[in-house]
Amino acid sequence: MKRLLIFLKDYKKESILAPTFKMLEAIFELLVPVAVSIIIDKGINGNDTGVIWRACGFMLLLGIVGLVSAICAQFFAARAAVGFATKLRSALFEKIQSFSYSVTDKLGTSTLITRMTSDINSVQTGVNMFLRLFMRSPFIVFGAMICAMLIDIWLGLIFAVAIVILAVIVFGVMLINISLQKKTQAKLDGVVSKVRGNYNGTRVIRAFNKEQAEIDEFGNRVNDLNKLQLFSGKISALMNPLTYAIINFAVIVLIHNGALTVESGVISQGELVALYNYISQILVELIKLASLIITLNKAAASASRISKVLDTPSDIEFDASAKSADDTSAVVFDSVSFSYDKSGEGDDVLKDISFKVRSGDTVGIIGGTGSGKSTLANLIPGFYHATEGSVFVFGKNASLLSSDELCSTFGIVPQKATLFAGTVRSNLLVGNENATDEELWEALEGACAKEFIEQKDGKLDEEVLQGGKNFSGGQRQRLTIARALVRKPKILILDDSASALDYATEAALRRNIGALEHAPTTFIISQRASSIMHADLIIVLDDGIPVGMGKHDELLLSCEIYREIYNSQFSKGGEL
């Protein structure tokens, strides 16, 4: 939790005022039994109605001032907690955005979602409750004990013994609950992961009639979470009955000994009633404190999980053995191998790949499913770092490129065409927020998307639903290509981004890209031979191994795998 307190630095005033007003409320509350004692001893026993009315007026004043103090404390505590959570959420989101693919894969998307939502909400609640009650409850507990001792030191010892026993119970439950809360949040990650997987794969699940199997597995995960939460709840539930039992036992002892003390004339009836009121206050505050500690336990567990993400390096430490290469080439792969398992126990996904690409050239990457095409493409902009060897971009090691350099150099169209809720314009501006309407239309024309956008009523301001669900698959792909072209990148990576296009549209798209004025170096990843056969360099991958490099005519003669791919898609007379 200490790691996160830095986000409260802009709310120092609220963090001081909230407990201060709560302390004022507590002081006024401790004065109420004194007023009751005066009413009984001097008003009722002394038959003085004036004292009764003045004491009642004093109690009313205490209630009003206490209410105002409580409202002020609530306001400042809520303001500090909400502001704290806002800054923390922004910092966590910014941190997650800085992660490379490797770090995101290691942490897991589901756990990051949980920490951005459930964990931060838990910490926000913990901060709010802490500012409101952490000072007030102990103050009233010990204040009541001191007030009781001022009335009678021996009766006050009953309070002291009860408080010590209660402290042992409260902190014992707290220690047990901390570990349980961490396990509960981990189980929640599993539930979120399952929900996310089902949401993204709904169509596949229905296509294979796996609904019941998924329901059963989700039920098992929820049941595991439920069992752990019930066990944690049972431990927490022990606190209230134990607290009530000890306090009520203390009340019995107090009334018994207090009656004897009143009878002997050591204390008055009003003072005994005041003692009873003080022990009642202690009971109420200890119940609040018990609830607070449970909340803080959960918040502490969540804070630990959030801190783990914030403390995670944005990328795995990488020692670039070679900082630079010749800057005459746009991209250079120098004996590159790559494995997703950084422990070294997993097999390499890519093995010993070397090639050079001149600026402005078009490179085709082809191979079967799982051959490593997309992985190779992700190494170029430094999304992943080579396990062995080096990747150079315009003479500089890709692992050493800054975020700004990556953004200004690359235009990337991933396999899955992803559009964001908004408009066509807002989606294209993701590629270049300063682009003019003329540049947007130019990019749409280059991506063969201008025609169908012009037919829309809103044109550039046409609404786009989340994921682009109101556009066809081919339209989504062309819009994502247009988004990349708006940036006018030096290196354009098209990762199987034309799979939903017909051959004529894809051919027009290739011509448009080849005619771009800024002449980007283009990487086309595809399973279609027609998509890459006109490239300046074709790389054929088989199980992560480059089995052929060269131009189309050369590979037809020298590479059996390329020849098989080509023959399976073409007949002697033309394309099938």
C-alpha positions in Angstrom: 0.0 0.0 0.0 2.9 2.4 0.7 4.0 2.1 -2.9 0.6 3.7 -4.0 0.5 6.5 -1.4 2.4 8.8 -3.8 -0.9 9.1 -5.7 -2.4 10.9 -2.6 0.2 13.7 -2.7 -2.1 16.1 -4.5 -4.8 15.4 -1.9 -2.8 16.2 1.2 -5.4 18.8 2.4 -8.3 16.4 2.0 -6.3 13.6 3.6 -5.7 15.8 6.7 -9.2 17.5 6.9 -11.1 14.2 6.6 -9.7 12.6 9.8 -9.6 15.9 11.5 -13.3 16.4 11.2 -13.8 12.8 12.2 -11.8 13.5 15.3 -14.0 16.5 16.1 -17.1 14.3 15.7 -15.5 11.7 18.0 -14.8 14.4 20.7 -18.4 15.6 20.6 -19.6 12.0 20.9 -17.4 11.4 24.0 -19.0 14.4 25.6 -22.6 13.0 25.3 -22.3 10.5 28.3 -21.0 13.4 30.4 -24.2 15.4 29.6 -26.3 12.3 30.4 -24.5 12.0 33.8 -25.3 15.6 34.6 -29.0 15.2 33.7 -29.3 12.2 36.0 -27.1 13.4 39.0 -28.0 17.1 39.0 -31.2 17.3 37.0 -33.3 14.3 38.0 -31.8 13.6 41.4 -31.5 17.3 42.2 -35.0 18.0 40.8 -33.5 20.9 38.7 -35.4 21.2 35.4 -33.1 24.0 34.3 -30.1 21.7 34.4 -32.1 19.1 32.4 -33.0 21.7 29.7 -29.5 23.1 29.5 -28.0 19.6 29.3 -30.5 18.6 26.6 -29.7 21.7 24.6 -26.0 21.0 25.0 -26.6 17.4 23.7 -28.6 18.8 20.7 -25.8 21.2 19.9 -23.2 18.4 20.1 -25.4 16.3 17.7 -25.7 19.2 15.1 -22.0 20.0 15.2 -21.1 16.3 15.1 -23.4 15.9 12.0 -21.7 18.8 10.2 -18.3 17.4 11.1 -19.3 13.9 9.8 -20.6 15.4 6.5 -17.4 17.4 6.0 -15.3 14.3 6.8 -17.2 12.2 4.3 -16.9 14.9 1.6 -13.1 15.2 2.0 -12.5 11.5 2.3 -14.6 10.8 -0.8 -12.8 13.5 -2.8 -9.4 12.2 -1.8 -10.3 8.5 -2.5 -11.8 9.2 -5.9 -8.9 11.5 -6.9 -6.5 8.9 -5.7 -8.2 6.1 -7.7 -8.4 8.3 -10.8 -4.6 9.0 -10.7 -3.8 5.4 -9.9 -6.0 4.1 -12.7 -4.4 6.5 -15.2 -0.9 5.5 -14.0 -1.7 1.8 -14.3 -3.3 2.2 -17.7 -0.2 4.2 -18.9 2.1 1.5 -17.5 0.1 -1.3 -19.3 0.3 0.7 -22.5 4.1 0.7 -22.2 4.4 -3.1 -22.0 5.7 -5.0 -24.9 3.9 -8.1 -26.2 6.2 -10.3 -24.1 5.3 -8.6 -20.8 1.6 -8.6 -21.6 1.7 -12.3 -22.5 3.5 -13.0 -19.2 1.1 -11.1 -17.0 -2.0 -12.1 -18.9 -4.8 -9.9 -20.2 -7.4 -11.1 -17.8 -5.4 -10.2 -14.7 -4.6 -6.8 -16.1 -8.4 -6.2 -16.6 -9.1 -7.3 -13.0 -6.4 -5.0 -11.6 -7.7 -2.0 -13.6 -11.2 -2.5 -12.4 -11.9 -4.6 -9.3 -8.6 -4.1 -7.6 -8.6 -0.3 -8.0 -12.2 -0.1 -6.8 -11.2 -2.1 -3.7 -8.2 0.2 -3.0 -10.4 3.3 -3.5 -12.9 1.9 -0.9 -10.0 1.1 1.5 -8.6 4.7 1.2 -12.1 6.2 1.8 -12.8 4.0 4.9 -9.2 4.6 6.2 -9.6 8.3 6.2 -13.0 8.2 7.8 -12.6 5.6 10.5 -9.0 4.6 11.1 -8.4 7.6 13.4 -12.0 7.9 14.8 -12.5 4.3 15.9 -9.3 3.9 17.9 -9.7 7.4 19.3 -13.2 6.7 20.7 -12.1 3.3 22.0 -9.1 4.6 23.9 -10.9 7.9 24.7 -13.8 6.0 26.3 -11.4 3.9 28.3 -9.6 7.0 29.6 -12.9 8.8 30.4 -14.0 5.6 32.3 -10.8 5.6 34.3 -11.3 9.3 35.1 -14.6 8.3 36.7 -13.2 5.2 38.4 -9.8 3.7 37.7 -10.7 0.2 38.9 -13.9 0.1 36.7 -11.8 1.5 33.9 -9.6 -1.5 34.0 -12.5 -3.6 32.8 -12.4 -1.5 29.6 -8.6 -2.0 29.3 -8.8 -5.8 29.6 -11.7 -6.0 27.1 -9.8 -3.9 24.6 -6.7 -6.0 24.8 -8.6 -9.3 24.2 -10.5 -7.7 21.3 -7.3 -6.4 19.8 -5.9 -10.0 19.8 -9.1 -11.3 18.0 -9.2 -8.4 15.5 -5.6 -8.6 14.4 -5.7 -12.5 14.4 -8.6 -12.4 11.9 -6.8 -9.7 9.9 -3.7 -11.8 9.4 -5.7 -14.8 8.3 -7.7 -12.8 5.9 -4.8 -11.1 4.1 -3.7 -14.4 2.5 -7.2 -15.4 1.8 -8.0 -12.2 0.0 -4.9 -12.6 -2.3 -6.1 -16.1 -3.2 -9.6 -14.8 -3.8 -8.4 -12.2 -6.3 -6.3 -14.8 -8.1 -9.5 -17.0 -8.5 -11.3 -13.9 -9.7 -8.6 -13.5 -12.4 -9.5 -17.0 -13.6 -13.2 -16.2 -13.8 -12.5 -13.0 -15.8 -10.2 -15.0 -18.1 -13.0 -17.5 -18.8 -15.6 -14.8 -19.4 -13.3 -13.0 -21.8 -12.4 -16.1 -23.7 -16.1 -17.1 -24.1 -17.0 -13.6 -25.2 -14.3 -13.5 -27.9 -15.0 -17.0 -29.0 -18.8 -17.1 -28.9 -19.2 -18.1 -32.5 -16.6 -20.8 -32.4 -18.1 -22.3 -29.2 -21.6 -22.4 -30.9 -20.2 -23.8 -34.1 -18.7 -26.8 -32.2 -21.7 -27.1 -29.9 -19.5 -26.6 -26.8 -21.9 -24.3 -24.9 -22.6 -26.9 -22.1 -18.9 -27.7 -21.7 -18.1 -24.0 -21.3 -21.0 -23.5 -18.9 -19.7 -26.4 -16.8 -16.2 -25.1 -16.7 -17.3 -21.6 -15.9 -19.5 -23.1 -13.1 -16.5 -24.9 -11.7 -14.4 -21.8 -11.6 -17.2 -19.8 -10.0 -17.7 -22.5 -7.4 -14.0 -22.5 -6.5 -14.2 -18.7 -6.1 -17.4 -19.0 -4.1 -15.9 -21.6 -1.7 -12.9 -19.5 -1.0 -15.0 -16.4 -0.5 -17.4 -18.3 1.8 -14.4 -19.6 3.9 -13.0 -16.1 4.0 -16.4 -14.8 5.0 -16.8 -17.3 7.8 -13.4 -16.3 9.3 -14.5 -12.6 9.0 -17.9 -13.4 10.5 -16.3 -14.7 13.7 -15.3 -11.1 14.5 -18.7 -9.7 15.3 -20.0 -12.5 17.6 -16.7 -12.6 19.5 -16.7 -8.9 19.8 -20.3 -8.8 21.1 -19.7 -11.7 23.5 -16.6 -10.0 25.1 -18.2 -6.5 25.3 -21.4 -7.9 26.8 -19.4 -9.9 29.3 -17.6 -6.7 30.1 -21.0 -5.0 30.5 -22.1 -7.6 33.0 -19.0 -7.2 35.0 -19.3 -3.4 34.8 -22.9 -3.3 36.0 -22.2 -5.8 38.8 -19.2 -4.0 40.2 -20.6 -0.6 39.3 -23.8 -1.3 41.4 -21.6 -2.2 44.4 -19.6 1.0 43.9 -22.7 3.1 43.6 -24.1 1.5 46.7 -20.9 2.3 48.6 -21.1 5.9 47.4 -17.8 5.9 45.4 -19.5 6.9 42.2 -23.0 8.3 41.4 -25.8 6.7 39.4 -25.2 9.2 36.5 -21.5 8.2 36.4 -22.5 4.5 36.2 -24.8 5.3 33.3 -21.9 7.2 31.7 -19.7 4.2 32.0 -22.3 2.0 30.4 -22.6 4.5 27.5 -18.8 4.5 27.1 -18.7 0.7 26.9 -21.6 0.8 24.4 -19.6 3.3 22.3 -16.6 1.0 22.4 -18.8 -1.9 21.2 -20.1 0.1 18.2 -16.7 1.4 17.3 -15.0 -2.0 17.5 -17.6 -3.4 15.2 -16.9 -0.6 12.8 -13.1 -1.2 13.3 -13.6 -4.9 12.5 -15.4 -4.0 9.3 -12.7 -1.5 8.5 -10.0 -4.0 9.0 -11.7 -6.5 6.7 -12.0 -3.8 4.0 -8.4 -2.8 4.5 -7.3 -6.4 4.2 -8.9 -6.7 0.8 -7.6 -3.3 -0.2 -4.0 -4.3 0.9 -4.2 -7.5 -1.2 -5.5 -5.5 -4.2 -2.8 -2.8 -3.6 -0.1 -5.5 -3.7 -1.4 -6.8 -7.0 -1.5 -3.3 -8.5 2.0 -2.5 -7.2 3.3 -5.7 -8.8 2.2 -4.4 -12.2 3.5 -0.9 -11.6 6.9 -2.4 -10.6 7.1 -4.6 -13.6 9.7 -3.3 -16.1 8.2 -2.2 -19.3 10.2 -4.8 -21.1 12.6 -7.6 -20.4 16.1 -6.3 -20.0 17.8 -6.7 -23.3 21.5 -6.4 -23.9 22.0 -5.5 -27.5 25.3 -7.1 -28.5 25.2 -5.1 -31.7 23.9 -1.5 -31.5 23.8 -0.7 -35.2 24.4 -2.1 -38.6 24.8 -0.5 -42.1 22.2 2.2 -42.6 21.8 1.5 -46.3 19.2 -1.2 -45.6 15.7 -0.5 -44.2 15.6 -3.8 -42.3 18.3 -6.3 -41.5 17.9 -9.7 -39.8 21.2 -11.0 -38.5 21.1 -14.7 -37.4 17.8 -14.1 -35.6 16.1 -16.8 -33.5 13.2 -16.4 -31.2 11.3 -18.3 -28.5 8.3 -17.2 -26.5 9.6 -19.1 -23.5 12.4 -16.9 -22.2 13.6 -19.6 -19.7 15.3 -21.3 -22.6 13.3 -24.6 -22.1 10.9 -24.0 -25.0 11.5 -24.6 -28.7 12.4 -21.7 -31.0 9.5 -20.4 -33.0 12.0 -18.8 -35.5 15.4 -20.2 -36.2 18.5 -18.6 -37.6 16.9 -16.1 -40.0 19.1 -13.6 -41.9 18.2 -11.2 -44.7 18.5 -7.6 -45.8 15.8 -5.4 -47.2 16.5 -2.2 -49.2 14.4 0.9 -48.6 11.3 1.0 -50.8 11.3 -2.8 -51.5 8.4 -5.1 -51.0 8.9 -8.3 -49.0 6.5 -11.2 -49.1 6.4 -13.7 -46.2 4.6 -17.0 -46.9 4.2 -20.3 -45.2 1.7 -22.7 -43.7 -0.3 -21.9 -40.6 2.0 -21.8 -37.5 5.1 -21.4 -39.5 6.1 -18.1 -37.7 5.1 -15.5 -40.3 3.3 -13.1 -37.8 6.1 -13.7 -35.2 8.7 -12.6 -37.7 6.7 -9.5 -38.5 6.3 -8.6 -34.8 10.1 -8.7 -34.4 10.6 -5.9 -36.9 9.0 -3.1 -34.9 10.3 -4.5 -31.6 7.0 -5.9 -30.3 9.1 -8.9 -29.3 12.9 -9.1 -29.0 15.0 -11.7 -30.7 16.2 -14.5 -28.4 19.4 -14.7 -30.4 20.8 -12.4 -33.1 19.7 -8.9 -33.9 17.1 -7.0 -35.9 18.1 -3.6 -37.3 15.8 -0.9 -38.6 17.5 1.8 -40.7 20.8 0.8 -39.1 19.6 0.8 -35.4 18.8 -2.2 -33.3 15.0 -2.6 -33.2 15.2 -3.4 -29.4 16.7 0.1 -28.8 14.0 2.1 -30.7 11.9 4.4 -28.6 8.1 4.5 -28.7 8.2 7.7 -30.7 10.6 6.3 -33.2 8.4 3.2 -33.6 5.3 5.2 -34.1 6.9 7.5 -36.7 8.5 4.7 -38.6 5.9 1.9 -38.8 2.4 1.5 -40.1 1.1 -1.9 -39.0 -2.1 -3.7 -40.0 -2.6 -6.8 -37.8 -4.3 -10.0 -38.7 -7.5 -9.1 -36.8 -9.0 -6.0 -38.2 -9.8 -3.9 -35.1 -11.9 -0.8 -35.2 -12.9 1.3 -32.3 -16.4 2.7 -31.4 -16.7 6.2 -32.8 -16.6 7.4 -36.4 -14.6 6.6 -39.6 -12.8 9.8 -39.0 -11.8 9.1 -35.4 -10.6 5.6 -36.4 -8.4 7.0 -39.2 -7.0 9.7 -36.9 -5.6 7.0 -34.7 -3.0 6.7 -37.4 -2.2 10.4 -37.5 -4.2 12.8 -35.2 -3.1 15.8 -37.3 -4.3 14.5 -40.6 -6.5 16.7 -42.8 -9.7 15.5 -44.4 -7.8 15.5 -47.7 -5.2 13.2 -46.3 -7.9 10.9 -44.9 -9.6 10.6 -48.2 -6.2 10.0 -49.9 -5.6 7.1 -47.4 -9.0 5.7 -48.0 -8.4 5.8 -51.8 -5.1 4.0 -51.3 -6.8 1.3 -49.3 -9.6 0.9 -51.8 -12.1 2.1 -49.2 -13.0 5.5 -50.6 -15.9 4.1 -52.7 -18.0 2.5 -50.0 -17.3 5.3 -47.5 -18.6 7.9 -50.0 -21.8 5.9 -50.2 -22.4 6.2 -46.5 -24.7 9.0 -45.3 -22.2 10.3 -42.8 -19.1 9.9 -45.0 -16.1 10.4 -42.7 -18.5 11.0 -39.8 -20.3 7.7 -40.3 -20.7 5.8 -37.0 -18.5 2.9 -36.3 -19.7 0.4 -33.7 -17.3 -1.4 -31.3 -15.1 -3.7 -33.3 -16.6 -2.3 -36.6 -19.5 -4.7 -36.4 -21.6 -2.5 -38.8 -19.0 -3.1 -41.6 -18.2 -6.3 -43.5 -14.9 -8.2 -42.9 -13.4 -6.8 -46.1 -14.5 -3.2 -45.3 -12.9 -3.5 -41.8 -9.7 -4.7 -43.3 -9.6 -1.8 -45.8 -10.3 0.7 -43.1 -7.5 -0.6 -40.9 -5.1 -0.4 -44.0 -6.3 3.2 -44.5 -5.5 3.9 -40.9 -2.0 2.7 -41.4 -1.5 4.7 -44.6 -2.6 7.9 -43.0 0.6 7.9 -41.0 2.7 7.7 -44.2 5.0 5.2 -42.6 8.5 4.4 -43.8 7.8 0.7 -43.2 4.4 -0.8 -43.8 3.6 -4.2 -42.4 0.4 -6.0 -43.7 -0.1 -9.1 -41.6 -2.5 -11.2 -43.7 -4.6 -8.1 -43.8 -6.3 -8.8 -47.2 -7.6 -12.3 -46.5 -11.2 -11.1 -46.7 -10.7 -9.2 -50.0 -11.4 -10.7 -53.5 -8.4 -11.0 -55.8 -9.3 -8.0 -57.9 -9.6 -5.7 -54.9 -6.3 -7.1 -53.5 -4.5 -6.5 -56.8 -5.8 -2.9 -56.9 -4.6 -2.5 -53.3 -1.1 -3.7 -54.1 -1.0 -1.3 -57.1 -2.1 1.7 -54.9 0.5 0.9 -52.3 3.2 0.5 -54.9 2.3 4.0 -56.3 2.5 5.8 -52.9 4.7 8.9 -53.1 6.5 8.2 -49.9 7.4 4.7 -51.2 7.3 2.7 -48.0 9.2 -0.5 -47.4 6.4 -3.0 -47.4 6.1 -6.4 -45.7 3.2 -8.5 -46.9 2.4 -11.6 -44.8 0.0 -13.9 -46.6 -0.9 -17.5 -47.3 -1.9 -16.5 -50.9 0.9 -16.8 -53.4 -0.9 -14.2 -55.6 -0.4 -11.6 -52.8 3.4 -11.9 -52.7 4.5 -13.2 -56.1 5.4 -9.7 -57.4 7.5 -8.9 -54.3 11.2 -8.0 -54.6 12.0 -10.6 -51.9 9.9 -13.6 -50.9 10.7 -15.4 -47.6 9.3 -18.9 -47.3 9.0 -20.2 -43.8 8.4 -23.8 -42.6 8.1 -24.4 -38.9 10.1 -21.2 -38.2 12.9 -22.1 -40.6 13.5 -20.1 -43.8 13.5 -22.7 -46.5 13.6 -20.3 -49.4 14.4 -16.7 -50.2 14.3 -15.0 -53.5 12.0 -13.8 -56.2 9.0 -15.7 -57.4 10.6 -17.3 -60.5 13.7 -18.3 -58.5 11.6 -20.0 -55.8 9.5 -21.9 -58.2 12.7 -23.6 -59.3 14.6 -23.9 -56.1 12.0 -24.2 -53.2 9.8 -27.2 -53.1 7.5 -25.8 -50.4 6.8 -22.6 -52.3 6.2 -24.6 -55.5 3.7 -26.7 -53.6 1.9 -23.7 -52.3 1.8 -22.1 -55.7 0.6 -25.2 -57.5 -2.1 -25.8 -54.9 -3.5 -22.3 -55.7 -2.9 -22.0 -59.4 -3.4 -24.2 -62.4 -1.4 -24.0 -65.6 -4.0 -21.8 -67.2 -4.3 -19.4 -64.4 -5.6 -19.0 -60.9 -8.2 -21.5 -59.7 
